[in-house]
Amino acid sequence: MDLNRLYFDHQMQLIEAERAPSERLQRMHTVAASAVAERIARVQRGLGAAAAPAWEALSSQARSSSAAPDRCAPGYVS
């Protein structure tokens, strides 16, 4: 899959999480963003990209926390 599309999908999930009218929907979009970040990390790792560990950190963040994504985390795309 095209990395640009994955970056776009990740950003859209983060936007939807930020705009979500309920905590449940916010969490759903945050988890979806995490899944996309995991895919980005896999593609980057396969390409030998140095940014892969940052995306891996983002992908595990939503699974380990019920809070919104940390906008200061490495690899966060605003």
PQR file with spaces between the fields and no chain letter, atoms N, CA, C, O and H, PARSE charges and radii, in Angstrom:
ATOM       1  N    MET     1       0.840   -1.179    0.000 -0.4000 1.5000
ATOM       2  CA   MET     1       0.000    0.000    0.000 -0.0000 2.0000
ATOM       3  C    MET     1       0.884    1.240    0.000  0.5500 1.7000
ATOM       4  O    MET     1       1.998    1.227    0.525 -0.5500 1.4000
ATOM       5  N    ASP     2       0.382    2.285   -0.582 -0.4000 1.5000
ATOM       6  CA   ASP     2       1.076    3.556   -0.670 -0.0000 2.0000
ATOM       7  C    ASP     2       1.210    4.198    0.719  0.5500 1.7000
ATOM       8  O    ASP     2       0.217    4.354    1.430 -0.5500 1.4000
ATOM       9  H    ASP     2      -0.522    2.296   -1.008  0.4000 1.0000
ATOM      10  N    LEU     3       2.421    4.562    1.095 -0.4000 1.5000
ATOM      11  CA   LEU     3       2.636    5.194    2.393 -0.0000 2.0000
ATOM      12  C    LEU     3       1.871    6.508    2.525  0.5500 1.7000
ATOM      13  O    LEU     3       1.366    6.826    3.602 -0.5500 1.4000
ATOM      14  H    LEU     3       3.227    4.435    0.517  0.4000 1.0000
ATOM      15  N    ASN     4       1.784    7.265    1.450 -0.4000 1.5000
ATOM      16  CA   ASN     4       1.049    8.532    1.529 -0.0000 2.0000
ATOM      17  C    ASN     4      -0.410    8.287    1.903  0.5500 1.7000
ATOM      18  O    ASN     4      -0.989    9.058    2.668 -0.5500 1.4000
ATOM      19  H    ASN     4       2.194    7.007    0.575  0.4000 1.0000
ATOM      20  N    ARG     5      -1.002    7.231    1.376 -0.4000 1.5000
ATOM      21  CA   ARG     5      -2.391    6.902    1.720 -0.0000 2.0000
ATOM      22  C    ARG     5      -2.494    6.511    3.198  0.5500 1.7000
ATOM      23  O    ARG     5      -3.441    6.891    3.886 -0.5500 1.4000
ATOM      24  H    ARG     5      -0.531    6.605    0.755  0.4000 1.0000
ATOM      25  N    LEU     6      -1.524    5.760    3.667 -0.4000 1.5000
ATOM      26  CA   LEU     6      -1.534    5.378    5.076 -0.0000 2.0000
ATOM      27  C    LEU     6      -1.379    6.604    5.980  0.5500 1.7000
ATOM      28  O    LEU     6      -2.068    6.713    6.995 -0.5500 1.4000
ATOM      29  H    LEU     6      -0.754    5.452    3.109  0.4000 1.0000
ATOM      30  N    TYR     7      -0.480    7.527    5.620 -0.4000 1.5000
ATOM      31  CA   TYR     7      -0.334    8.757    6.401 -0.0000 2.0000
ATOM      32  C    TYR     7      -1.659    9.525    6.420  0.5500 1.7000
ATOM      33  O    TYR     7      -2.074   10.026    7.465 -0.5500 1.4000
ATOM      34  H    TYR     7       0.079    7.438    4.795  0.4000 1.0000
ATOM      35  N    PHE     8      -2.312    9.614    5.272 -0.4000 1.5000
ATOM      36  CA   PHE     8      -3.603   10.297    5.167 -0.0000 2.0000
ATOM      37  C    PHE     8      -4.634    9.626    6.064  0.5500 1.7000
ATOM      38  O    PHE     8      -5.333   10.296    6.824 -0.5500 1.4000
ATOM      39  H    PHE     8      -1.974    9.207    4.423  0.4000 1.0000
ATOM      40  N    ASP     9      -4.727    8.309    5.975 -0.4000 1.5000
ATOM      41  CA   ASP     9      -5.703    7.571    6.785 -0.0000 2.0000
ATOM      42  C    ASP     9      -5.440    7.772    8.279  0.5500 1.7000
ATOM      43  O    ASP     9      -6.375    7.936    9.063 -0.5500 1.4000
ATOM      44  H    ASP     9      -4.159    7.765    5.357  0.4000 1.0000
ATOM      45  N    HIS    10      -4.172    7.760    8.664 -0.4000 1.5000
ATOM      46  CA   HIS    10      -3.814    7.978   10.061 -0.0000 2.0000
ATOM      47  C    HIS    10      -4.261    9.366   10.516  0.5500 1.7000
ATOM      48  O    HIS    10      -4.861    9.519   11.580 -0.5500 1.4000
ATOM      49  H    HIS    10      -3.412    7.627    8.027  0.4000 1.0000
ATOM      50  N    GLN    11      -3.966   10.360    9.706 -0.4000 1.5000
ATOM      51  CA   GLN    11      -4.338   11.730   10.051 -0.0000 2.0000
ATOM      52  C    GLN    11      -5.849   11.881   10.158  0.5500 1.7000
ATOM      53  O    GLN    11      -6.336   12.556   11.065 -0.5500 1.4000
ATOM      54  H    GLN    11      -3.478   10.235    8.842  0.4000 1.0000
ATOM      55  N    MET    12      -6.593   11.270    9.258 -0.4000 1.5000
ATOM      56  CA   MET    12      -8.056   11.371    9.293 -0.0000 2.0000
ATOM      57  C    MET    12      -8.623   10.710   10.552  0.5500 1.7000
ATOM      58  O    MET    12      -9.575   11.220   11.142 -0.5500 1.4000
ATOM      59  H    MET    12      -6.197   10.722    8.521  0.4000 1.0000
ATOM      60  N    GLN    13      -8.053    9.594   10.961 -0.4000 1.5000
ATOM      61  CA   GLN    13      -8.526    8.945   12.187 -0.0000 2.0000
ATOM      62  C    GLN    13      -8.249    9.832   13.403  0.5500 1.7000
ATOM      63  O    GLN    13      -9.076    9.909   14.313 -0.5500 1.4000
ATOM      64  H    GLN    13      -7.279    9.179   10.482  0.4000 1.0000
ATOM      65  N    LEU    14      -7.106   10.496   13.425 -0.4000 1.5000
ATOM      66  CA   LEU    14      -6.802   11.401   14.527 -0.0000 2.0000
ATOM      67  C    LEU    14      -7.749   12.591   14.547  0.5500 1.7000
ATOM      68  O    LEU    14      -8.190   13.021   15.613 -0.5500 1.4000
ATOM      69  H    LEU    14      -6.435   10.434   12.686  0.4000 1.0000
ATOM      70  N    ILE    15      -8.061   13.120   13.378 -0.4000 1.5000
ATOM      71  CA   ILE    15      -9.016   14.233   13.294 -0.0000 2.0000
ATOM      72  C    ILE    15     -10.387   13.787   13.788  0.5500 1.7000
ATOM      73  O    ILE    15     -11.036   14.496   14.558 -0.5500 1.4000
ATOM      74  H    ILE    15      -7.703   12.770   12.512  0.4000 1.0000
ATOM      75  N    GLU    16     -10.823   12.612   13.344 -0.4000 1.5000
ATOM      76  CA   GLU    16     -12.120   12.091   13.785 -0.0000 2.0000
ATOM      77  C    GLU    16     -12.133   11.860   15.295  0.5500 1.7000
ATOM      78  O    GLU    16     -13.145   12.111   15.949 -0.5500 1.4000
ATOM      79  H    GLU    16     -10.295   12.037   12.720  0.4000 1.0000
ATOM      80  N    ALA    17     -11.029   11.389   15.849 -0.4000 1.5000
ATOM      81  CA   ALA    17     -10.950   11.181   17.299 -0.0000 2.0000
ATOM      82  C    ALA    17     -11.091   12.512   18.032  0.5500 1.7000
ATOM      83  O    ALA    17     -11.785   12.609   19.045 -0.5500 1.4000
ATOM      84  H    ALA    17     -10.207   11.185   15.318  0.4000 1.0000
ATOM      85  N    GLU    18     -10.431   13.520   17.509 -0.4000 1.5000
ATOM      86  CA   GLU    18     -10.485   14.839   18.146 -0.0000 2.0000
ATOM      87  C    GLU    18     -11.887   15.439   18.089  0.5500 1.7000
ATOM      88  O    GLU    18     -12.294   16.155   19.003 -0.5500 1.4000
ATOM      89  H    GLU    18      -9.867   13.441   16.686  0.4000 1.0000
ATOM      90  N    ARG    19     -12.616   15.152   17.032 -0.4000 1.5000
ATOM      91  CA   ARG    19     -13.960   15.705   16.841 -0.0000 2.0000
ATOM      92  C    ARG    19     -15.069   14.813   17.400  0.5500 1.7000
ATOM      93  O    ARG    19     -16.238   15.201   17.382 -0.5500 1.4000
ATOM      94  H    ARG    19     -12.285   14.570   16.289  0.4000 1.0000
ATOM      95  N    ALA    20     -14.725   13.648   17.886 -0.4000 1.5000
ATOM      96  CA   ALA    20     -15.725   12.675   18.323 -0.0000 2.0000
ATOM      97  C    ALA    20     -16.608   13.247   19.428  0.5500 1.7000
ATOM      98  O    ALA    20     -16.114   13.872   20.366 -0.5500 1.4000
ATOM      99  H    ALA    20     -13.775   13.333   17.901  0.4000 1.0000
ATOM     100  N    PRO    21     -17.923   13.026   19.310 -0.5600 1.5000
ATOM     101  CA   PRO    21     -18.854   13.553   20.310  0.2800 2.0000
ATOM     102  C    PRO    21     -18.911   12.723   21.589  0.5500 1.7000
ATOM     103  O    PRO    21     -19.526   13.149   22.566 -0.5500 1.4000
ATOM     104  N    SER    22     -18.289   11.558   21.603 -0.4000 1.5000
ATOM     105  CA   SER    22     -18.320   10.722   22.805 -0.0000 2.0000
ATOM     106  C    SER    22     -16.949   10.081   23.019  0.5500 1.7000
ATOM     107  O    SER    22     -16.143    9.962   22.096 -0.5500 1.4000
ATOM     108  H    SER    22     -17.789   11.212   20.809  0.4000 1.0000
ATOM     109  N    GLU    23     -16.714    9.675   24.264 -0.4000 1.5000
ATOM     110  CA   GLU    23     -15.450    9.004   24.571 -0.0000 2.0000
ATOM     111  C    GLU    23     -15.341    7.684   23.824  0.5500 1.7000
ATOM     112  O    GLU    23     -14.248    7.295   23.413 -0.5500 1.4000
ATOM     113  H    GLU    23     -17.368    9.772   25.014  0.4000 1.0000
ATOM     114  N    ARG    24     -16.454    6.995   23.646 -0.4000 1.5000
ATOM     115  CA   ARG    24     -16.441    5.718   22.935 -0.0000 2.0000
ATOM     116  C    ARG    24     -15.987    5.905   21.494  0.5500 1.7000
ATOM     117  O    ARG    24     -15.145    5.151   21.005 -0.5500 1.4000
ATOM     118  H    ARG    24     -17.342    7.311   23.981  0.4000 1.0000
ATOM     119  N    LEU    25     -16.535    6.900   20.814 -0.4000 1.5000
ATOM     120  CA   LEU    25     -16.134    7.163   19.428 -0.0000 2.0000
ATOM     121  C    LEU    25     -14.699    7.671   19.359  0.5500 1.7000
ATOM     122  O    LEU    25     -13.958    7.333   18.436 -0.5500 1.4000
ATOM     123  H    LEU    25     -17.219    7.512   21.211  0.4000 1.0000
ATOM     124  N    GLN    26     -14.315    8.478   20.331 -0.4000 1.5000
ATOM     125  CA   GLN    26     -12.932    8.956   20.366 -0.0000 2.0000
ATOM     126  C    GLN    26     -11.984    7.769   20.478  0.5500 1.7000
ATOM     127  O    GLN    26     -10.982    7.700   19.766 -0.5500 1.4000
ATOM     128  H    GLN    26     -14.917    8.753   21.081  0.4000 1.0000
ATOM     129  N    ARG    27     -12.296    6.848   21.362 -0.4000 1.5000
ATOM     130  CA   ARG    27     -11.460    5.662   21.556 -0.0000 2.0000
ATOM     131  C    ARG    27     -11.422    4.808   20.292  0.5500 1.7000
ATOM     132  O    ARG    27     -10.369    4.293   19.916 -0.5500 1.4000
ATOM     133  H    ARG    27     -13.109    6.905   21.940  0.4000 1.0000
ATOM     134  N    MET    28     -12.573    4.658   19.637 -0.4000 1.5000
ATOM     135  CA   MET    28     -12.644    3.865   18.413 -0.0000 2.0000
ATOM     136  C    MET    28     -11.708    4.426   17.342  0.5500 1.7000
ATOM     137  O    MET    28     -10.979    3.674   16.696 -0.5500 1.4000
ATOM     138  H    MET    28     -13.429    5.076   19.942  0.4000 1.0000
ATOM     139  N    HIS    29     -11.729    5.745   17.155 -0.4000 1.5000
ATOM     140  CA   HIS    29     -10.869    6.369   16.152 -0.0000 2.0000
ATOM     141  C    HIS    29      -9.398    6.338   16.563  0.5500 1.7000
ATOM     142  O    HIS    29      -8.516    6.213   15.714 -0.5500 1.4000
ATOM     143  H    HIS    29     -12.322    6.356   17.680  0.4000 1.0000
ATOM     144  N    THR    30      -9.138    6.451   17.859 -0.4000 1.5000
ATOM     145  CA   THR    30      -7.766    6.375   18.345 -0.0000 2.0000
ATOM     146  C    THR    30      -7.188    4.988   18.092  0.5500 1.7000
ATOM     147  O    THR    30      -6.037    4.857   17.677 -0.5500 1.4000
ATOM     148  H    THR    30      -9.855    6.552   18.549  0.4000 1.0000
ATOM     149  N    VAL    31      -7.979    3.963   18.341 -0.4000 1.5000
ATOM     150  CA   VAL    31      -7.534    2.594   18.093 -0.0000 2.0000
ATOM     151  C    VAL    31      -7.330    2.369   16.593  0.5500 1.7000
ATOM     152  O    VAL    31      -6.379    1.700   16.189 -0.5500 1.4000
ATOM     153  H    VAL    31      -8.914    4.069   18.678  0.4000 1.0000
ATOM     154  N    ALA    32      -8.224    2.929   15.766 -0.4000 1.5000
ATOM     155  CA   ALA    32      -8.068    2.808   14.313 -0.0000 2.0000
ATOM     156  C    ALA    32      -6.785    3.505   13.860  0.5500 1.7000
ATOM     157  O    ALA    32      -6.072    2.983   13.004 -0.5500 1.4000
ATOM     158  H    ALA    32      -8.997    3.473   16.094  0.4000 1.0000
ATOM     159  N    ALA    33      -6.485    4.677   14.422 -0.4000 1.5000
ATOM     160  CA   ALA    33      -5.244    5.379   14.093 -0.0000 2.0000
ATOM     161  C    ALA    33      -4.036    4.538   14.498  0.5500 1.7000
ATOM     162  O    ALA    33      -3.030    4.499   13.790 -0.5500 1.4000
ATOM     163  H    ALA    33      -7.065    5.101   15.117  0.4000 1.0000
ATOM     164  N    SER    34      -4.146    3.873   15.632 -0.4000 1.5000
ATOM     165  CA   SER    34      -3.072    3.001   16.091 -0.0000 2.0000
ATOM     166  C    SER    34      -2.825    1.860   15.111  0.5500 1.7000
ATOM     167  O    SER    34      -1.678    1.514   14.830 -0.5500 1.4000
ATOM     168  H    SER    34      -4.964    3.904   16.207  0.4000 1.0000
ATOM     169  N    ALA    35      -3.897    1.281   14.596 -0.4000 1.5000
ATOM     170  CA   ALA    35      -3.758    0.186   13.629 -0.0000 2.0000
ATOM     171  C    ALA    35      -3.079    0.670   12.351  0.5500 1.7000
ATOM     172  O    ALA    35      -2.255   -0.040   11.776 -0.5500 1.4000
ATOM     173  H    ALA    35      -4.829    1.562   14.824  0.4000 1.0000
ATOM     174  N    VAL    36      -3.425    1.871   11.911 -0.4000 1.5000
ATOM     175  CA   VAL    36      -2.790    2.428   10.717 -0.0000 2.0000
ATOM     176  C    VAL    36      -1.318    2.711   11.005  0.5500 1.7000
ATOM     177  O    VAL    36      -0.462    2.460   10.157 -0.5500 1.4000
ATOM     178  H    VAL    36      -4.095    2.448   12.379  0.4000 1.0000
ATOM     179  N    ALA    37      -1.018    3.230   12.195 -0.4000 1.5000
ATOM     180  CA   ALA    37       0.378    3.494   12.562 -0.0000 2.0000
ATOM     181  C    ALA    37       1.184    2.196   12.547  0.5500 1.7000
ATOM     182  O    ALA    37       2.350    2.188   12.150 -0.5500 1.4000
ATOM     183  H    ALA    37      -1.713    3.433   12.884  0.4000 1.0000
ATOM     184  N    GLU    38       0.568    1.114   12.975 -0.4000 1.5000
ATOM     185  CA   GLU    38       1.248   -0.186   12.942 -0.0000 2.0000
ATOM     186  C    GLU    38       1.559   -0.604   11.506  0.5500 1.7000
ATOM     187  O    GLU    38       2.641   -1.121   11.227 -0.5500 1.4000
ATOM     188  H    GLU    38      -0.379    1.121   13.297  0.4000 1.0000
ATOM     189  N    ARG    39       0.614   -0.382   10.603 -0.4000 1.5000
ATOM     190  CA   ARG    39       0.844   -0.701    9.184 -0.0000 2.0000
ATOM     191  C    ARG    39       1.961    0.160    8.613  0.5500 1.7000
ATOM     192  O    ARG    39       2.805   -0.324    7.860 -0.5500 1.4000
ATOM     193  H    ARG    39      -0.265    0.037   10.830  0.4000 1.0000
ATOM     194  N    ILE    40       1.962    1.460    8.981 -0.4000 1.5000
ATOM     195  CA   ILE    40       3.019    2.361    8.514 -0.0000 2.0000
ATOM     196  C    ILE    40       4.375    1.855    8.996  0.5500 1.7000
ATOM     197  O    ILE    40       5.335    1.820    8.226 -0.5500 1.4000
ATOM     198  H    ILE    40       1.276    1.853    9.593  0.4000 1.0000
ATOM     199  N    ALA    41       4.453    1.467   10.255 -0.4000 1.5000
ATOM     200  CA   ALA    41       5.711    0.970   10.811 -0.0000 2.0000
ATOM     201  C    ALA    41       6.192   -0.282   10.083  0.5500 1.7000
ATOM     202  O    ALA    41       7.384   -0.427    9.812 -0.5500 1.4000
ATOM     203  H    ALA    41       3.673    1.496   10.880  0.4000 1.0000
ATOM     204  N    ARG    42       5.267   -1.185    9.766 -0.4000 1.5000
ATOM     205  CA   ARG    42       5.654   -2.405    9.049 -0.0000 2.0000
ATOM     206  C    ARG    42       6.214   -2.081    7.675  0.5500 1.7000
ATOM     207  O    ARG    42       7.231   -2.639    7.264 -0.5500 1.4000
ATOM     208  H    ARG    42       4.299   -1.068    9.986  0.4000 1.0000
ATOM     209  N    VAL    43       5.543   -1.169    6.961 -0.4000 1.5000
ATOM     210  CA   VAL    43       6.020   -0.789    5.626 -0.0000 2.0000
ATOM     211  C    VAL    43       7.390   -0.121    5.744  0.5500 1.7000
ATOM     212  O    VAL    43       8.314   -0.436    4.993 -0.5500 1.4000
ATOM     213  H    VAL    43       4.717   -0.716    7.295  0.4000 1.0000
ATOM     214  N    GLN    44       7.507    0.810    6.701 -0.4000 1.5000
ATOM     215  CA   GLN    44       8.778    1.506    6.872 -0.0000 2.0000
ATOM     216  C    GLN    44       9.888    0.548    7.272  0.5500 1.7000
ATOM     217  O    GLN    44      11.011    0.648    6.777 -0.5500 1.4000
ATOM     218  H    GLN    44       6.757    1.066    7.311  0.4000 1.0000
ATOM     219  N    ARG    45       9.574   -0.380    8.166 -0.4000 1.5000
ATOM     220  CA   ARG    45      10.583   -1.347    8.596 -0.0000 2.0000
ATOM     221  C    ARG    45      11.045   -2.168    7.390  0.5500 1.7000
ATOM     222  O    ARG    45      12.235   -2.445    7.240 -0.5500 1.4000
ATOM     223  H    ARG    45       8.662   -0.462    8.568  0.4000 1.0000
ATOM     224  N    GLY    46      10.105   -2.551    6.542 -0.4000 1.5000
ATOM     225  CA   GLY    46      10.449   -3.307    5.337 -0.0000 2.0000
ATOM     226  C    GLY    46      11.332   -2.521    4.388  0.5500 1.7000
ATOM     227  O    GLY    46      12.133   -3.097    3.651 -0.5500 1.4000
ATOM     228  H    GLY    46       9.138   -2.327    6.665  0.4000 1.0000
ATOM     229  N    LEU    47      11.184   -1.204    4.406 -0.4000 1.5000
ATOM     230  CA   LEU    47      12.002   -0.341    3.552 -0.0000 2.0000
ATOM     231  C    LEU    47      13.304    0.083    4.226  0.5500 1.7000
ATOM     232  O    LEU    47      14.151    0.724    3.605 -0.5500 1.4000
ATOM     233  H    LEU    47      10.533   -0.737    5.004  0.4000 1.0000
ATOM     234  N    GLY    48      13.458   -0.276    5.498 -0.4000 1.5000
ATOM     235  CA   GLY    48      14.651    0.127    6.235 -0.0000 2.0000
ATOM     236  C    GLY    48      14.617    1.577    6.672  0.5500 1.7000
ATOM     237  O    GLY    48      15.670    2.176    6.896 -0.5500 1.4000
ATOM     238  H    GLY    48      12.770   -0.797    6.003  0.4000 1.0000
ATOM     239  N    ALA    49      13.430    2.157    6.801 -0.4000 1.5000
ATOM     240  CA   ALA    49      13.297    3.571    7.172 -0.0000 2.0000
ATOM     241  C    ALA    49      13.584    3.782    8.657  0.5500 1.7000
ATOM     242  O    ALA    49      13.163    2.987    9.496 -0.5500 1.4000
ATOM     243  H    ALA    49      12.575    1.670    6.619  0.4000 1.0000
ATOM     244  N    ALA    50      14.293    4.843    8.968 -0.4000 1.5000
ATOM     245  CA   ALA    50      14.657    5.159   10.347 -0.0000 2.0000
ATOM     246  C    ALA    50      13.442    5.550   11.191  0.5500 1.7000
ATOM     247  O    ALA    50      13.502    5.459   12.417 -0.5500 1.4000
ATOM     248  H    ALA    50      14.636    5.489    8.286  0.4000 1.0000
ATOM     249  N    ALA    51      12.347    5.981   10.571 -0.4000 1.5000
ATOM     250  CA   ALA    51      11.164    6.435   11.311 -0.0000 2.0000
ATOM     251  C    ALA    51      10.303    5.292   11.830  0.5500 1.7000
ATOM     252  O    ALA    51       9.379    5.537   12.605 -0.5500 1.4000
ATOM     253  H    ALA    51      12.298    6.055    9.575  0.4000 1.0000
ATOM     254  N    ALA    52      10.569    4.072   11.437 -0.4000 1.5000
ATOM     255  CA   ALA    52       9.727    2.934   11.820 -0.0000 2.0000
ATOM     256  C    ALA    52       9.517    2.815   13.332  0.5500 1.7000
ATOM     257  O    ALA    52       8.381    2.591   13.751 -0.5500 1.4000
ATOM     258  H    ALA    52      11.320    3.873   10.807  0.4000 1.0000
ATOM     259  N    PRO    53      10.546    2.953   14.175 -0.5600 1.5000
ATOM     260  CA   PRO    53      10.319    2.816   15.619  0.2800 2.0000
ATOM     261  C    PRO    53       9.340    3.852   16.177  0.5500 1.7000
ATOM     262  O    PRO    53       8.590    3.546   17.104 -0.5500 1.4000
ATOM     263  N    ALA    54       9.333    5.059   15.637 -0.4000 1.5000
ATOM     264  CA   ALA    54       8.393    6.086   16.106 -0.0000 2.0000
ATOM     265  C    ALA    54       6.958    5.681   15.807  0.5500 1.7000
ATOM     266  O    ALA    54       6.065    5.875   16.632 -0.5500 1.4000
ATOM     267  H    ALA    54       9.942    5.308   14.884  0.4000 1.0000
ATOM     268  N    TRP    55       6.744    5.121   14.631 -0.4000 1.5000
ATOM     269  CA   TRP    55       5.384    4.676   14.276 -0.0000 2.0000
ATOM     270  C    TRP    55       4.990    3.463   15.104  0.5500 1.7000
ATOM     271  O    TRP    55       3.822    3.324   15.466 -0.5500 1.4000
ATOM     272  H    TRP    55       7.469    4.963   13.961  0.4000 1.0000
ATOM     273  N    GLU    56       5.931    2.587   15.409 -0.4000 1.5000
ATOM     274  CA   GLU    56       5.637    1.441   16.270 -0.0000 2.0000
ATOM     275  C    GLU    56       5.215    1.918   17.660  0.5500 1.7000
ATOM     276  O    GLU    56       4.307    1.346   18.265 -0.5500 1.4000
ATOM     277  H    GLU    56       6.880    2.700   15.115  0.4000 1.0000
ATOM     278  N    ALA    57       5.866    2.954   18.162 -0.4000 1.5000
ATOM     279  CA   ALA    57       5.493    3.512   19.462 -0.0000 2.0000
ATOM     280  C    ALA    57       4.069    4.063   19.423  0.5500 1.7000
ATOM     281  O    ALA    57       3.306    3.887   20.372 -0.5500 1.4000
ATOM     282  H    ALA    57       6.603    3.418   17.671  0.4000 1.0000
ATOM     283  N    LEU    58       3.714    4.727   18.328 -0.4000 1.5000
ATOM     284  CA   LEU    58       2.352    5.251   18.195 -0.0000 2.0000
ATOM     285  C    LEU    58       1.331    4.122   18.119  0.5500 1.7000
ATOM     286  O    LEU    58       0.233    4.240   18.663 -0.5500 1.4000
ATOM     287  H    LEU    58       4.334    4.870   17.557  0.4000 1.0000
ATOM     288  N    SER    59       1.683    3.046   17.458 -0.4000 1.5000
ATOM     289  CA   SER    59       0.727    1.957   17.305 -0.0000 2.0000
ATOM     290  C    SER    59       0.442    1.275   18.627  0.5500 1.7000
ATOM     291  O    SER    59      -0.672    0.797   18.841 -0.5500 1.4000
ATOM     292  H    SER    59       2.575    2.950   17.017  0.4000 1.0000
ATOM     293  N    SER    60       1.415    1.216   19.516 -0.4000 1.5000
ATOM     294  CA   SER    60       1.196    0.553   20.800 -0.0000 2.0000
ATOM     295  C    SER    60       0.586    1.495   21.833  0.5500 1.7000
ATOM     296  O    SER    60       0.042    1.036   22.838 -0.5500 1.4000
ATOM     297  H    SER    60       2.320    1.604   19.341  0.4000 1.0000
ATOM     298  N    GLN    61       0.666    2.781   21.608 -0.4000 1.5000
ATOM     299  CA   GLN    61       0.177    3.763   22.562 -0.0000 2.0000
ATOM     300  C    GLN    61      -1.325    3.630   22.817  0.5500 1.7000
ATOM     301  O    GLN    61      -1.745    3.651   23.974 -0.5500 1.4000
ATOM     302  H    GLN    61       1.108    3.154   20.792  0.4000 1.0000
ATOM     303  N    ALA    62      -2.126    3.496   21.796 -0.4000 1.5000
ATOM     304  CA   ALA    62      -3.573    3.424   21.962 -0.0000 2.0000
ATOM     305  C    ALA    62      -3.981    2.136   22.667  0.5500 1.7000
ATOM     306  O    ALA    62      -4.987    2.106   23.375 -0.5500 1.4000
ATOM     307  H    ALA    62      -1.785    3.478   20.856  0.4000 1.0000
ATOM     308  N    ARG    63      -3.211    1.085   22.478 -0.4000 1.5000
ATOM     309  CA   ARG    63      -3.541   -0.177   23.133 -0.0000 2.0000
ATOM     310  C    ARG    63      -3.229   -0.141   24.620  0.5500 1.7000
ATOM     311  O    ARG    63      -3.850   -0.860   25.403 -0.5500 1.4000
ATOM     312  H    ARG    63      -2.393    1.110   21.903  0.4000 1.0000
ATOM     313  N    SER    64      -2.266    0.696   25.015 -0.4000 1.5000
ATOM     314  CA   SER    64      -1.855    0.713   26.412 -0.0000 2.0000
ATOM     315  C    SER    64      -2.508    1.835   27.214  0.5500 1.7000
ATOM     316  O    SER    64      -2.313    1.919   28.427 -0.5500 1.4000
ATOM     317  H    SER    64      -1.762    1.279   24.378  0.4000 1.0000
ATOM     318  N    SER    65      -3.274    2.690   26.558 -0.4000 1.5000
ATOM     319  CA   SER    65      -3.885    3.826   27.246 -0.0000 2.0000
ATOM     320  C    SER    65      -5.282    4.066   26.709  0.5500 1.7000
ATOM     321  O    SER    65      -5.549    3.853   25.526 -0.5500 1.4000
ATOM     322  H    SER    65      -3.432    2.622   25.573  0.4000 1.0000
ATOM     323  N    SER    66      -6.170    4.510   27.582 -0.4000 1.5000
ATOM     324  CA   SER    66      -7.519    4.845   27.130 -0.0000 2.0000
ATOM     325  C    SER    66      -7.631    6.328   26.815  0.5500 1.7000
ATOM     326  O    SER    66      -8.698    6.809   26.434 -0.5500 1.4000
ATOM     327  H    SER    66      -5.953    4.683   28.543  0.4000 1.0000
ATOM     328  N    ALA    67      -6.536    7.048   26.972 -0.4000 1.5000
ATOM     329  CA   ALA    67      -6.536    8.486   26.707 -0.0000 2.0000
ATOM     330  C    ALA    67      -6.360    8.760   25.221  0.5500 1.7000
ATOM     331  O    ALA    67      -6.058    7.862   24.435 -0.5500 1.4000
ATOM     332  H    ALA    67      -5.669    6.657   27.281  0.4000 1.0000
ATOM     333  N    ALA    68      -6.555   10.011   24.861 -0.4000 1.5000
ATOM     334  CA   ALA    68      -6.339   10.454   23.481 -0.0000 2.0000
ATOM     335  C    ALA    68      -4.855   10.342   23.154  0.5500 1.7000
ATOM     336  O    ALA    68      -4.027   10.269   24.062 -0.5500 1.4000
ATOM     337  H    ALA    68      -6.800   10.740   25.500  0.4000 1.0000
ATOM     338  N    PRO    69      -4.508   10.328   21.866 -0.5600 1.5000
ATOM     339  CA   PRO    69      -3.101   10.212   21.497  0.2800 2.0000
ATOM     340  C    PRO    69      -2.268   11.360   22.038  0.5500 1.7000
ATOM     341  O    PRO    69      -2.743   12.492   22.131 -0.5500 1.4000
ATOM     342  N    ASP    70      -1.039   11.068   22.390 -0.4000 1.5000
ATOM     343  CA   ASP    70      -0.113   12.077   22.880 -0.0000 2.0000
ATOM     344  C    ASP    70       0.435   12.839   21.692  0.5500 1.7000
ATOM     345  O    ASP    70       1.196   12.294   20.893 -0.5500 1.4000
ATOM     346  H    ASP    70      -0.653   10.149   22.314  0.4000 1.0000
ATOM     347  N    ARG    71       0.053   14.086   21.578 -0.4000 1.5000
ATOM     348  CA   ARG    71       0.427   14.879   20.417 -0.0000 2.0000
ATOM     349  C    ARG    71       1.895   15.291   20.442  0.5500 1.7000
ATOM     350  O    ARG    71       2.373   15.932   19.506 -0.5500 1.4000
ATOM     351  H    ARG    71      -0.565   14.528   22.227  0.4000 1.0000
ATOM     352  N    CYS    72       2.609   14.934   21.496 -0.4000 1.5000
ATOM     353  CA   CYS    72       4.043   15.206   21.572 -0.0000 2.0000
ATOM     354  C    CYS    72       4.854   13.952   21.281  0.5500 1.7000
ATOM     355  O    CYS    72       6.084   13.998   21.268 -0.5500 1.4000
ATOM     356  H    CYS    72       2.220   14.414   22.256  0.4000 1.0000
ATOM     357  N    ALA    73       4.182   12.842   21.051 -0.4000 1.5000
ATOM     358  CA   ALA    73       4.881   11.582   20.809 -0.0000 2.0000
ATOM     359  C    ALA    73       5.647   11.641   19.500  0.5500 1.7000
ATOM     360  O    ALA    73       5.217   12.303   18.556 -0.5500 1.4000
ATOM     361  H    ALA    73       3.183   12.805   21.061  0.4000 1.0000
ATOM     362  N    PRO    74       6.775   10.954   19.438 -0.5600 1.5000
ATOM     363  CA   PRO    74       7.530   10.915   18.179  0.2800 2.0000
ATOM     364  C    PRO    74       6.671   10.326   17.059  0.5500 1.7000
ATOM     365  O    PRO    74       5.988    9.321   17.255 -0.5500 1.4000
ATOM     366  N    GLY    75       6.709   10.937   15.925 -0.4000 1.5000
ATOM     367  CA   GLY    75       5.939   10.436   14.789 -0.0000 2.0000
ATOM     368  C    GLY    75       4.526   10.948   14.722  0.5500 1.7000
ATOM     369  O    GLY    75       3.816   10.654   13.760 -0.5500 1.4000
ATOM     370  H    GLY    75       7.263   11.754   15.765  0.4000 1.0000
ATOM     371  N    TYR    76       4.082   11.722   15.730 -0.4000 1.5000
ATOM     372  CA   TYR    76       2.732   12.245   15.678 -0.0000 2.0000
ATOM     373  C    TYR    76       2.613   13.220   14.515  0.5500 1.7000
ATOM     374  O    TYR    76       3.436   14.122   14.361 -0.5500 1.4000
ATOM     375  H    TYR    76       4.660   11.960   16.511  0.4000 1.0000
ATOM     376  N    VAL    77       1.598   13.032   13.711 -0.4000 1.5000
ATOM     377  CA   VAL    77       1.389   13.877   12.544 -0.0000 2.0000
ATOM     378  C    VAL    77       0.193   14.770   12.818  0.5500 1.7000
ATOM     379  O    VAL    77      -0.920   14.282   13.010 -0.5500 1.4000
ATOM     380  H    VAL    77       0.930   12.298   13.836  0.4000 1.0000
ATOM     381  N    SER    78       0.419   16.072   12.836 -0.4000 1.5000
ATOM     382  CA   SER    78      -0.708   16.986   13.096 -0.0000 2.0000
ATOM     383  C    SER    78      -1.126   17.696   11.848  0.5500 1.7000
ATOM     384  O    SER    78      -2.057   18.502   11.879 -0.5500 1.4000
ATOM     385  H    SER    78       1.323   16.469   12.680  0.4000 1.0000
